[in-house]
Amino acid sequence: MIREWNEESLDHRNTLLYAMGISEEDAGRPVIGLINAWNEMNPGHFPFDRELIAEMKKEIYDAGGLALELPVSGVCDGICSNTPGDRYTLPARDLVSSEVETVAELNMLEGMVIMATCDKVVPGMLMGALRVNIPTVMFTGGYMAAGRLPGGKMLTLTHTKQAYAAYKEGSITREEYKEVVRNACPTPGACPFMGTANTMCAMAEILGFTPHGNASCRSQTEKWHDLARQAARQVMEAWRKKICPSDILSQGSFENVVRYMMATGGSTNSVLHIPALARQMDFEITPETFDEISRRIPVLSTIYPNHPTYTMEEFEAAGGLGAVVKELAAAGLFDTAAKGMFGTIEEKAAISENNNKEVIHPVKAPIHAQGGLAVLHGNIGTDSAIVKFSAVSEDAWKFSGPAKCYDSQDDAWQAILRDEITAGDVVIIRYEGPKGSPGMPHMETFMAAVLGKGLGSRIALVSDGRFSGATGGLAIGHVSPEASEGGNLALIRDKDMVYIDIEARTLNVDVSEEELHRRKAEWKPVRKPASGWLHLYRKCATSAHRGATVYWDKD
């Protein structure tokens, strides 16, 4: 057994298990928690249904264990996009980690299969699992099919926002807009672009917690069900051998995740989640780690929003995650000795094939010579700021323009819908960081309006908020220190000239240090209301530069 029980405590627990029809014999088996984020409000977690749970329970029972299902929160960022509820999505990551820790420790579980798909729930579950450190595998929900308009044009969830802006502008009709809404999400699963959900599912697989191929598998297929059964069998193997997360993870494991993210143009939210996760086991990943690796790892694959038509469907057909790993490993750009619950990275590369070198390029013929993300520094974001430049047209990598300042995303969104923001502007959206909003919501609605109006990279956004992984255009986020903590972002005024140079990694406003100091003396922060969990998160969360988490400090 992994846990130590005295006779009285174990009998006391078993008495309660008997009340639910569990036999005395079965109560003697190791209890494996099926930690499930299933709910009826979220297509990413909807696939973890009774049929799937029954399959996994049988595999675990046949291998000598007793699997019991334990529910935890499963949130969907898209459900609350452009509403006050979006302030809760990032804090939900830490909340989910607390739930996993609680149900595992309170119930003295012998092992876990953690099941999640979406942006905050995958890293949240893994954060909790690392703190618990018992035999654990993960199973992710797979991706949804891409949507299609009747004429065949590819759609995803993010196209609905672009279509709304186009409808408000008058370039499409209301019925054309509603046609996009009706057809964008045809099946359950993770949105089929290289957003945060698919980036985080890839993180789980690269770290070795999910079966080979799980991160690039269509949801609810027979292959996906086979992987679920494999995950169930493997948790019992880990239990028998007493293999815990601390036995497989290393600094190289986390650096591999960053390498993979750079090669695939993964979500900027990784710069929050990977450092926070690594911190749980005292490994150090910082924004500078991302930037240093980005300079060495080329972009090998782009799917939407980094590519106009490719989705996870084309990516899976090309060989998926394993093919990217194989290309990087062959070039000596991956730590192939890194371990996992399902084997080493070297073993993963050996069983993978690249079936389409137009979708997944070799290292010798990359899409971009450097990775898909850059960390910027300057007198805006003196700690750091983040841009996903694989989603930015190259002619906009150097950009300058006058500032237009807004203290909320909604104010900026309404302004662009009224055509008050024009090409050449640098839009400042502030007081949307971890403490400012609080909760650091997405700025994707504003950027979708930019794209929907056909402005593309002719407008820049600089914000202490964050972005959806599907955000395109010149969007710079995670500015740290944030405005609410007195960062220079709070001191910028309308018409101040802002200069962006992605290749030089600089972000500056043309205001002297003396003038910034004078403005700081006059500055009064915007204080947005928050109660309950959001109030607690605002008090305890670290900056975006340090993972925006309540679980950074160890004492």
C-alpha positions in Angstrom: 0.0 0.0 0.0 1.1 3.6 -0.7 -0.7 4.9 2.4 -0.2 3.9 6.0 -3.4 3.1 7.9 -3.9 1.9 11.4 -6.6 -0.8 11.8 -9.2 1.4 13.5 -8.9 4.1 10.8 -9.1 1.6 8.0 -12.1 -0.1 9.5 -13.8 3.2 10.0 -13.4 4.1 6.4 -14.5 0.6 5.2 -17.7 0.9 7.3 -18.6 3.9 5.1 -17.7 2.1 1.9 -20.0 -0.9 2.9 -22.9 1.6 3.2 -22.6 2.1 -0.6 -22.6 -1.6 -1.5 -18.9 -2.2 -1.6 -18.0 -5.6 -0.4 -15.5 -6.4 2.3 -13.3 -8.1 -0.3 -13.3 -5.1 -2.6 -12.7 -2.7 0.3 -9.4 -4.4 0.7 -8.2 -3.4 -2.8 -6.1 -0.3 -3.4 -8.6 2.6 -4.0 -7.8 4.5 -7.2 -9.5 7.8 -7.6 -11.0 8.7 -11.0 -10.8 12.5 -10.6 -13.3 13.6 -13.1 -14.1 17.1 -14.4 -17.2 15.9 -16.4 -20.1 18.3 -16.5 -22.9 19.3 -18.8 -21.7 22.9 -19.3 -18.4 22.2 -21.0 -17.8 20.3 -24.3 -14.2 19.7 -23.4 -15.1 17.7 -20.4 -18.4 16.2 -21.6 -16.7 13.1 -23.1 -15.7 11.8 -19.7 -19.2 10.1 -19.4 -20.5 7.0 -17.6 -19.6 4.7 -20.5 -16.0 5.8 -20.4 -15.8 5.6 -16.6 -17.2 2.1 -16.7 -14.5 1.0 -19.1 -11.8 2.5 -16.9 -13.2 1.0 -13.7 -13.2 -2.5 -15.3 -9.6 -2.2 -16.4 -8.6 -1.1 -12.9 -10.7 -3.8 -11.2 -9.2 -6.5 -13.5 -5.7 -5.3 -12.5 -6.5 -5.6 -8.7 -7.7 -2.1 -7.8 -11.0 -0.5 -6.9 -11.7 2.7 -8.9 -14.0 5.2 -7.4 -15.1 8.4 -9.2 -14.6 11.7 -7.5 -15.8 14.9 -9.3 -14.0 18.2 -9.4 -14.6 21.5 -11.2 -14.3 21.6 -14.9 -14.5 25.1 -16.3 -14.6 26.3 -20.0 -13.1 29.7 -20.8 -15.3 30.1 -23.8 -18.5 29.8 -21.8 -17.8 33.1 -20.0 -15.8 35.0 -22.6 -16.4 38.7 -22.6 -18.4 38.5 -19.3 -17.5 39.2 -15.7 -17.3 35.5 -15.2 -14.0 35.4 -17.2 -12.3 36.8 -14.1 -12.7 33.4 -12.5 -11.1 31.2 -15.2 -7.4 31.7 -14.3 -8.1 31.5 -10.5 -10.0 28.3 -11.2 -6.6 26.6 -12.0 -5.5 27.0 -8.4 -9.0 26.1 -7.2 -8.9 22.9 -9.1 -5.4 22.1 -7.8 -6.8 22.5 -4.3 -9.7 20.2 -5.0 -7.4 17.5 -6.4 -5.1 17.8 -3.4 -8.1 17.7 -1.0 -9.9 14.6 -2.4 -6.6 12.7 -2.7 -5.3 13.4 0.8 -8.7 13.4 2.6 -9.6 10.0 1.0 -6.1 8.6 1.4 -6.1 7.5 -2.3 -3.6 5.0 -3.4 -3.4 6.4 -6.9 -5.3 8.6 -9.3 -6.4 8.9 -12.9 -7.0 12.6 -13.4 -9.3 13.5 -16.3 -9.4 17.0 -17.9 -9.2 18.7 -21.2 -9.5 22.5 -21.0 -7.2 25.4 -20.4 -7.0 25.8 -16.6 -8.2 22.4 -15.5 -5.3 20.4 -17.0 -2.6 22.4 -15.3 -4.7 22.7 -12.2 -5.1 19.0 -11.8 -1.4 18.4 -12.5 -0.5 21.0 -9.9 -2.6 19.2 -7.3 -1.2 15.8 -8.3 2.4 17.0 -7.9 1.7 18.2 -4.4 0.1 14.9 -3.5 2.8 12.8 -5.2 1.1 9.4 -5.4 1.0 7.2 -8.5 -0.9 9.3 -11.0 -1.7 9.1 -14.7 -3.8 11.6 -16.7 -6.3 11.1 -19.5 -7.3 14.1 -21.6 -10.5 14.5 -23.6 -9.3 14.8 -27.2 -10.1 17.5 -29.7 -13.5 18.4 -31.3 -14.0 18.2 -35.0 -13.5 21.5 -36.9 -16.6 23.3 -37.9 -17.6 24.0 -41.5 -19.8 26.5 -43.2 -22.1 24.9 -45.8 -19.6 26.0 -48.5 -16.8 24.1 -46.7 -14.9 27.0 -45.0 -13.2 25.9 -41.8 -14.6 27.3 -38.6 -13.6 27.3 -34.9 -15.1 28.9 -31.8 -12.9 32.0 -32.3 -14.5 32.7 -35.7 -17.7 33.6 -33.9 -16.1 36.6 -32.4 -14.6 37.7 -35.6 -18.0 37.2 -37.4 -19.7 39.4 -34.7 -17.4 42.3 -35.4 -17.8 41.9 -39.1 -21.6 41.8 -38.6 -21.6 45.0 -36.5 -19.4 46.7 -39.1 -21.8 45.7 -41.8 -19.6 43.5 -44.0 -21.7 40.4 -43.3 -25.4 40.0 -42.5 -26.9 38.9 -39.2 -27.9 35.6 -40.8 -24.3 35.0 -42.0 -23.1 35.7 -38.5 -25.6 33.3 -36.9 -24.6 30.6 -39.5 -21.1 30.9 -38.1 -22.4 30.5 -34.5 -24.5 27.4 -35.4 -21.6 25.6 -37.2 -18.4 26.5 -35.3 -18.4 23.7 -32.7 -19.9 20.5 -34.1 -18.8 17.9 -31.5 -17.5 17.6 -27.9 -13.8 17.9 -27.2 -11.2 20.7 -27.0 -11.4 23.5 -29.6 -9.4 22.2 -32.5 -6.8 25.0 -32.8 -3.5 25.4 -31.1 -5.1 27.2 -28.1 -4.4 26.7 -24.5 -6.4 23.5 -24.2 -4.4 21.6 -26.8 -1.2 23.2 -25.6 -1.9 22.0 -22.0 -2.9 18.5 -23.2 0.4 18.4 -25.0 2.2 19.5 -21.8 0.6 16.5 -19.9 1.8 14.1 -22.6 5.3 15.6 -22.8 5.6 15.4 -19.0 4.7 11.7 -19.3 1.3 11.6 -17.6 -0.9 10.6 -20.6 -0.7 7.7 -23.1 1.2 8.1 -26.3 -1.0 10.0 -28.8 -3.6 11.3 -26.3 -2.8 15.0 -26.9 -3.5 14.8 -30.6 -6.4 12.3 -30.8 -10.0 13.2 -31.8 -12.4 12.9 -28.9 -14.8 9.9 -28.5 -13.2 7.8 -31.3 -12.3 4.2 -30.7 -8.6 5.1 -30.6 -9.5 7.6 -27.8 -11.4 4.9 -25.8 -8.4 2.5 -26.3 -6.1 5.2 -24.8 -8.5 5.6 -21.8 -8.3 1.9 -21.1 -4.5 2.0 -21.4 -4.4 4.9 -18.9 -6.4 2.8 -16.4 -4.1 -0.2 -16.7 -1.0 2.0 -16.4 -2.1 3.6 -13.1 -2.2 0.1 -11.6 1.3 -0.6 -13.0 2.5 2.6 -11.4 0.9 1.6 -8.1 2.5 -1.8 -8.1 5.9 -0.3 -8.7 5.2 2.7 -6.5 6.1 5.2 -9.2 5.2 8.7 -8.2 5.4 12.0 -10.2 8.6 12.9 -8.3 10.2 9.7 -9.8 9.7 10.8 -13.4 9.9 14.6 -13.5 13.1 16.6 -14.0 14.1 20.1 -15.1 14.6 18.6 -18.5 10.9 17.4 -18.5 9.7 21.0 -18.1 12.2 22.4 -20.6 10.9 19.8 -23.1 7.4 21.2 -22.7 8.7 24.7 -23.5 10.6 23.3 -26.5 7.5 21.6 -27.9 5.4 24.7 -27.3 7.9 26.8 -29.3 8.0 24.3 -32.2 4.2 24.4 -32.4 3.3 28.0 -31.7 1.6 27.0 -28.4 -0.5 29.3 -26.2 1.0 32.3 -24.4 -0.9 31.0 -21.3 1.9 28.4 -21.0 4.0 31.2 -19.6 1.7 31.2 -16.6 1.0 27.5 -16.3 4.4 25.8 -16.9 6.3 27.9 -14.3 3.5 27.5 -11.7 3.5 23.7 -12.3 7.2 23.3 -12.2 7.3 25.3 -9.0 5.3 22.6 -7.2 8.4 20.4 -7.4 11.0 23.1 -7.0 12.0 23.2 -10.7 12.6 26.7 -12.1 10.9 27.8 -15.3 10.8 31.6 -15.9 9.7 33.8 -18.8 13.4 34.1 -19.6 13.5 30.3 -19.9 10.9 30.6 -22.6 12.8 33.3 -24.4 16.1 31.5 -24.3 14.6 28.3 -25.7 12.6 30.3 -28.3 15.8 31.6 -29.8 17.0 28.0 -30.3 13.9 26.0 -31.3 12.4 26.6 -34.7 8.6 26.6 -35.5 7.9 23.2 -37.2 4.1 23.2 -37.3 1.4 25.8 -37.4 -2.3 25.2 -37.1 -5.0 27.8 -36.6 -4.6 30.6 -35.6 -1.0 30.4 -36.8 -2.2 28.8 -40.1 -5.3 29.9 -42.0 -6.8 26.4 -42.5 -4.9 23.6 -40.7 -6.5 22.4 -37.5 -5.9 19.5 -35.1 -7.4 17.2 -37.7 -4.5 17.8 -40.2 -2.1 17.8 -37.3 -3.2 14.3 -36.1 -3.1 12.9 -39.6 0.5 14.2 -40.0 1.6 12.3 -36.9 0.6 14.7 -34.2 2.7 15.4 -31.1 4.9 12.3 -31.6 6.0 13.5 -35.0 7.1 16.9 -33.6 9.0 15.1 -30.8 10.6 12.8 -33.4 11.8 15.8 -35.5 13.2 17.7 -32.5 14.8 14.6 -31.0 16.5 13.7 -34.3 18.1 17.2 -34.4 19.3 16.9 -30.8 16.9 19.5 -29.6 15.0 17.4 -27.0 15.9 15.7 -23.8 15.2 12.2 -24.9 16.2 10.7 -21.5 13.2 12.4 -19.8 11.0 9.8 -18.2 7.2 9.3 -18.0 4.5 7.0 -16.7 4.3 5.5 -20.2 8.0 5.4 -21.2 10.8 7.8 -22.1 10.8 10.5 -24.7 13.3 8.4 -26.6 10.7 5.6 -26.8 8.0 8.0 -27.9 10.2 9.3 -30.7 11.0 5.8 -31.8 7.3 4.8 -32.3 6.3 8.1 -34.0 6.3 9.0 -37.7 6.0 12.3 -39.6 3.4 11.6 -42.3 3.2 15.0 -43.8 6.2 17.4 -43.9 4.0 20.3 -45.1 2.1 20.2 -41.8 5.0 19.2 -39.6 8.3 20.4 -41.0 11.7 18.9 -40.4 14.1 21.0 -38.4 16.2 21.6 -41.5 13.3 23.3 -43.3 11.4 25.2 -40.5 8.5 27.6 -40.9 10.4 30.1 -38.7 14.0 29.9 -37.5 13.0 30.8 -34.0 10.2 29.6 -31.7 6.7 31.0 -31.7 6.9 33.2 -28.6 9.0 36.2 -27.4 9.5 37.8 -24.0 9.8 41.6 -24.3 11.5 44.0 -21.9 11.6 47.8 -21.7 10.1 50.6 -19.7 6.7 49.0 -20.3 6.8 45.6 -18.5 10.1 46.1 -16.7 9.8 42.5 -15.5 8.4 41.0 -18.7 5.7 41.0 -21.4 4.7 38.2 -23.8 3.9 38.1 -27.5 3.0 35.1 -29.7 4.8 36.3 -32.7 4.1 33.1 -34.7 0.5 34.6 -35.0 1.8 38.0 -36.1 2.6 38.9 -39.7 6.4 39.5 -40.1 5.9 43.1 -41.4 4.4 44.0 -38.0 7.3 42.6 -35.9 8.4 46.3 -35.6 5.5 48.6 -34.8 5.1 52.1 -33.4 2.1 54.3 -32.8 0.3 56.6 -30.4 -1.3 55.1 -27.3 -5.0 54.9 -26.8 -5.6 54.0 -23.1 -8.5 52.0 -21.6 -8.9 50.7 -18.1 -11.0 47.7 -19.1 -11.3 45.4 -22.1 -15.0 46.3 -22.5 -14.2 50.0 -22.9 -11.7 49.2 -25.6 -14.1 46.7 -27.3 -16.9 49.2 -27.4 -14.5 51.8 -28.8 -13.3 49.7 -31.7 -16.9 48.7 -32.5 -17.6 52.5 -32.7 -14.6 52.9 -35.0 -12.8 55.1 -32.5 -9.7 53.0 -32.8 -7.9 53.1 -36.2 -4.9 51.6 -38.0 -1.6 52.7 -36.4 -2.9 52.9 -32.9 -1.3 51.1 -29.9 -4.2 50.2 -27.7 -3.4 50.0 -24.0 -5.8 47.8 -21.9 -4.8 47.9 -18.3 -6.1 47.0 -14.8 -6.9 43.5 -16.2 -4.0 41.6 -14.6 -4.0 39.0 -11.8 -4.7 41.6 -9.1 -6.2 44.4 -11.2 -9.3 42.8 -12.7 -8.8 40.6 -10.5 -8.3 37.3 -12.2 -6.4 38.3 -15.4 -9.2 37.6 -18.0 -8.7 37.1 -21.7 -8.3 40.1 -24.1 -9.4 37.9 -27.0 -12.7 39.7 -27.6 -10.9 42.9 -28.4 -8.4 41.2 -30.7 -11.2 39.2 -32.4 -12.9 42.5 -33.2 -9.6 43.8 -34.6 -9.4 40.8 -36.9 -13.1 40.9 -37.7 -12.7 44.4 -38.9 -9.8 43.4 -41.2 -7.3 45.4 -39.2 -5.1 42.4 -38.6 -1.6 43.6 -37.5 -2.3 47.3 -38.2 -3.3 47.8 -34.6 -1.2 46.7 -31.6 -2.5 45.8 -28.2 -0.5 46.1 -25.0 -2.1 44.7 -21.9 -1.6 43.3 -18.4 -4.3 40.8 -19.3 -3.8 37.6 -21.1 -5.0 36.0 -24.4 -6.7 32.9 -25.6 -4.4 30.5 -27.4 -6.5 31.3 -30.5 -5.7 35.0 -30.5 -4.1 36.3 -33.7 -2.7 39.7 -34.5 -0.1 41.9 -32.7 -1.2 41.2 -29.1 1.2 41.8 -26.3 0.1 40.6 -22.9 1.2 39.6 -19.4 2.8 43.0 -18.9 4.4 42.8 -15.5 4.4 44.7 -13.1 0.7 45.1 -13.9 -1.0 48.5 -13.7 -2.7 47.9 -10.3 0.7 47.3 -8.7 2.0 50.6 -10.1 3.7 49.3 -13.2 4.5 51.8 -15.9 1.6 50.6 -17.9 -0.6 52.6 -15.5 1.3 55.8 -16.3 0.9 55.8 -20.1 -1.3 58.6 -21.4 -3.2 59.0 -24.7 -0.9 60.0 -27.6 2.3 58.8 -25.9 4.4 57.1 -28.6 4.9 53.3 -28.0 7.6 51.4 -29.8 7.5 47.6 -30.3 10.4 45.6 -31.7 9.8 41.8 -31.4 13.1 40.7 -32.9 15.0 43.1 -30.5 12.6 41.9 -27.7 11.8 45.5 -26.7 8.7 47.3 -25.6 9.0 51.0 -24.7 7.0 54.2 -24.3 8.7 57.5 -25.3 8.4 59.0 -21.9 11.5 60.0 -19.8 12.2 58.4 -16.4 11.8 61.7 -14.8 8.3 62.2 -16.3 7.3 58.6 -15.3 8.4 59.3 -11.8 6.4 62.5 -11.7 3.3 60.7 -13.1 3.8 58.0 -10.5 3.6 60.5 -7.7 0.2 61.6 -9.0 -1.1 58.1 -9.8 -4.2 56.7 -8.2 -4.9 53.0 -8.9 -8.2 51.8 -10.3 -9.7 49.5 -7.7 -12.2 47.0 -9.2 -14.7 45.3 -6.9 -14.1 41.6 -5.9 -15.5 39.4 -3.1 -15.1 35.9 -1.9 -12.7 33.7 -3.9 -11.7 36.5 -6.2 -10.9 38.8 -3.3 -8.7 36.0 -1.7 -7.0 35.4 -5.1 -6.2 39.1 -5.5 -4.6 39.2 -2.0 -2.5 36.0 -2.5 -1.7 35.7 -6.3 1.8 36.4 -7.6 2.4 38.5 -10.7 2.1 37.1 -14.2 5.9 37.1 -14.3 5.7 34.4 -11.6 2.8 32.3 -12.7 -0.1 34.3 -11.3 -0.7 31.7 -8.7 -1.5 31.5 -5.0 0.9 28.4 -4.8 4.2 30.1 -5.6 5.7 30.5 -2.1 6.5 27.3 -0.2 6.4 28.4 3.4 
